[in-house]
Amino acid sequence: MNTKRFRILAFISMIALLVLSACNSGDSSKGSGSDSGKTKEDYDFLSVLTGGTQGTYYALGGALADIISQETGVKTTAEVSQASAANMTALKDGSAEIAFVQTDIAYYASKGEMMFDGEVIDNVSAIGALYPETVQLVTLEKTGIKTFEDLKGKKVSVGAPGSGTYANAEQLLEIHGLSMDDIQPQDLDFGESQESLQAGQIDAAFITAGTPTGAVEGLNAVAQVYIVPVSDEKADELISKYQYYAKEVIPAGTYGIAEDTPTVSVGAMLIIQNDVPEDLAYEITKAIYDNASKLTHPKGALIKAETGLDGIGIPVHPGAQKYFDEQK
């Protein structure tokens, strides 16, 4: 081989190696937190997925979005969604950066269980826990429904498709010796449940949300609401099998009910895409937990840094972890 041809081949080989190296370095930017290669300056806008307009997620999400905008300088808006399970999928697909989700649903997604059967979602992490979400089986006094057993054969809203409410409904029915086959399940969101109960089109509705919930308050404004209780015995049985539940009491006076009503709750939390850089995730977390006490929404008083990691069953974003470490 002559010298000139050898030099040409060597030059071509060098170019090929440089191209391959560039391609590999591009792939290495795909990761979590500060390893993503993104910086805060890459974000002009943040989207927070919430739930239906009659739920706690949407009302609280709008207030938190305003705080994040003010404190970080990145315009943030709250978006209507189909709630927990759908929010997990949306963040996986890159449709938004932040979302509300139930702690149990986040856990299922991280394991590829229940409604995520075989589909592990591992590109999101936790910002932190917010407040208890009460599982409410709502009906009207005039229906005569007083127990879970009374639901047999009845039309019951079990939550919007992709919501965590469906899983809660299924598990509570199970503990009471029932299944979806024993009722006429209706896939309705909170607003639709309110309207359908009011119109007499359904008999009861499962609603998992922070209390007081707008949809139930709206219903109470035109009819006498009844919340079906969960006994201590059944709550213990549920918690023994599904450890992310806790006992909860809806205080007398809520929705006009005459006495305290025992039930159960799961946790509400915020999740964030792993690709959001550590410094921005830190600022978002700090904005939320440093300013939650200023919120006019009743759940603001429950959002505290000291309980921000309670019940979290998925990894915490490094930026959020940095904030919580500073609070110790």
N, C-alpha and C positions, 0 to 999 in steps of 0.2 A: 504494500500500500504506500503511495507516495505521501510526502509530508503535507502537501496542501490538502489532499483528501482527508487525511487523518485529522487535521485541524478543523475542517468543516464538520466532520462527524462528532468531534469532541464538543464543538460549539453547540450543535443541535442537542446533544445529550445534556449539556448544562442548562439550556433553555427548558428542556422537558422537566428536569429536576426542580427548577425554580417554579414552574407552573404547578407541579405536584405539591410542592411545599406550600404554595399560596392557597391551594385548595384545602389542604389539611389544616392550615391555620384558620381558615374560615370556619371549618367544622368545629374547631375547638371553642368557638365563642358560644356554642349552644350549651348553656348550663343554668345554674340557679344563682339568684342574688347578684352579687358584684362580679361573678365570673361570666356573666352574659355578654360583657363588652359594652353594654348600654350605660349611659349616664343620665342623671336627672335632666340634663339639657335636651335629651332626646324625647322628652315627654312634654307636649303642649296641652295635652288633654288626658283626663282619666275618667273611666266609666265605672260606676258602682252599680252592680246588678242587685235588685232588691226582691220584690215579690209583687203581688197584686196591689192595686191602689187602696184597698180596704184593709190591708194588713199592717202590722207594726213595722215590718221591714221597710216599706215604702216611706212611711211617715218619718221614721227615724233616719232612714238613708238620706233623705233630702237635707236634713239638718247636719248630718255628718259630712256630706259632700260639701256643704257651705264652709264648714270648719276646715276641711282639708284644703279647699281653694284658698282660704284666707291665710292659713298658716304655712303652706308650702309654696304658694304662688303658681301652682299648676291648676288650671281650670278643671273642676271635677263636677260631674252631674250624676244624679241618681236615675236609674232606668227601671221601668216596669219589666217584670220577668215572670216566669212560671215557678220561681222560688228554688229551694235548695238543690234538688238533684239536677234540674236544668241549669242552674248557676254553675255547678261543678263542671258540667260538660262544656258550657260556654267558655269558662276560663281555660279549660283544656284546649279548646279550639282557637283560643286567642281572640274571642269576641269582646272581651272586657279585661280589665286589669284587677278589679276588686269585686268581691261579692259577699252577700250575706248567705249563711248556710247553717243548718242545724249541725250540732256536733256529731250526732249519730250518722247523718248522711255523709259528712266529710270522712268519717271513719270507714263507712262502707266503700266509698270511692277509692280510698287509699289501699283497700284490700281486694277490690274487684268483686264485692259481694252484693247480695240483694239485687236492687235494680241496676247495679253496675256489673252484673254477673260476667266474669271473665274480662272486664274492661278496667284495668287498674289506671287510676288517674294520679300521676306522680309529679306533675309539673306545676303544682300549686302548693302553697304552704300557709300557715296560720299567721294572721296579724295578732289576734287574741280573742278571748271570750268576752261576751257582752253582758247577757242577762238570761235568766231562765225563760224558756218558752213553754207556756202552759198548754197541755193537751186538753182541749175543751170539747166535750160532747154536748152540743147545743141543740135544744129543742124548745118548743113552746108549751106552756102549762096546758093549753087546750088539747094537745095531742095525747095526753095521758101517759106518755113515756117517762118512766121514773128509774128504770134500770137498764143495763145492757141487754138483758134477756128480752126486754120489751121491744128490741129492735128487729126481732125475727119477722121476716116478710115485709119489712118497711123499706121505703125509699130513703137512703141515707147518703149524703154527700161525703165522699172519702178523700176529697182534695183534688186539686188540679193535677193533670198528668205531669210527672216530673217533679212533684213536690214531696217534701218529707212527710207531710200529713198522711199520705197513703200508707207509708210504712208504720206510722204510729197507730192508725186505725186498724190495720191488719193485726198488729201485735196485741192491742188491747182487746180486740174481738177474740183472739186466740186464748188469752188468759181467762176470758169469760166463757169459754167453751163454744165459741162461734167462729165462723169464717165468712169470707165474702159471699160464699154460696148461700148463706142463711139470710142475707139481706138483698135489697135491690140497689147495688152501688151506683152512685152518680158521681162522675168526674167533674166537680165544680170548684172554681176558686172561691175565695171568701165572699167577694161581692155577689157572685152568682148564688152562693149558698144563702146569703141574707135575703135576696130577692125571692128565691124559690121557697124558703121557709115562710116568708111573709105572704106569698101567694097561695100557700097550701100545696105546692107542687112536690115537696119533699117533706119528710117527717122529722129528720134530724140531720145534723152536720158535724163532722169532726173539723175542728179548727185548732191548729197548733200555732200559737202566736203569743207574744207578750200581752199581758192583760193590763188595762182594759183594751180590747181589740175593737177597732173602729166598726167593723162589720156587725159585731154583736151589740155594740152600743146603738148603732143605727136600728137594729132589729128591736131592741128594748124600747126605743122611742115610740114604736107603734104597736107592740104586743108584749105580753108578759113572758119573759125568758125563763127557761129552766135549764140548769147545767146538771147533767147526770153525774152523780158522784162515783169515785173509785174508792172502794173500801181499803182500809189498811192492809187487810189480808191479801187482797188482789194486787195492791201496789207492791207489797213485799214479794209476791210471786213473780211479778213483772220484773222487778229490779234484780231478783235472783238470776233470772234468765238473760236479761238485757241490762247490763250494768251502767249504761249511760243515762238511765232514767233516775229521777229523784222524786221524792214526795213533794207535793205542792198543795197549797190551800188558796182557793179564791175567796177573798174576804167578803163577809156579808156587806151588802150595799152595792157591790159591783154588779152592774147591769140590773140593779133593783132586786137582786136575790135577797131573801130574808135572813139567811144564816150562812156561816162559813161552809164552803163546799170542798171536800178533799178530792184531789186528783193527782196527776203526775206531770212532770215536766222534763224536757231535754234542754240543752243549752243552745243559745244563739251565738254565733261567732262570725268573724270576718276572715276571709281568705284572700290571698293575693298571688298573682303569677310569680313563679320563681325568678323569671327574667327581670323583674323590677329591681333596679340597683339598690344596694344596701343603704346608701345615704337617703334615697327617696323613701324607701320603706320605713326607715327610722323616723323620718320627718312625719310621715303619715300616722304612724303609731303614736308618736309624741303628741301630734295635733289632736288625735281622738281622746286619749286618756288624760291629757292635761286639761282638756276643755269640756269633757263630758258633763261635769257638774253644772255647767252654765246652760245646758240644754233645757228647753221648756217641756220636752217630751218626758212623761213620767219615768221611762226606762233610763233616762240619763243618769239618775241618782244611783243606778245599779252598776254602771260601767266604771270600774275602778282598776287601777294598775295592780293593786294587791291581789285581785282575783282574775287578772287578765290571762293567766295560764291554766286556770282551773278547767278540768274536763276536756282539755285539748288532746285529741287522739292522733294528730298528724304532726309532722315536723313544723317547727316555727321558723319563719323567715329570719335570716341572720340580722337584718335591720331591726325587726321587731324584738328579737332576743336581746340585742344591744340595749334597746330602751328599757326592757324589763330588768336586765342586769343592773342598770344604773339606779333602779328603784330600791334595790336591796340595802 
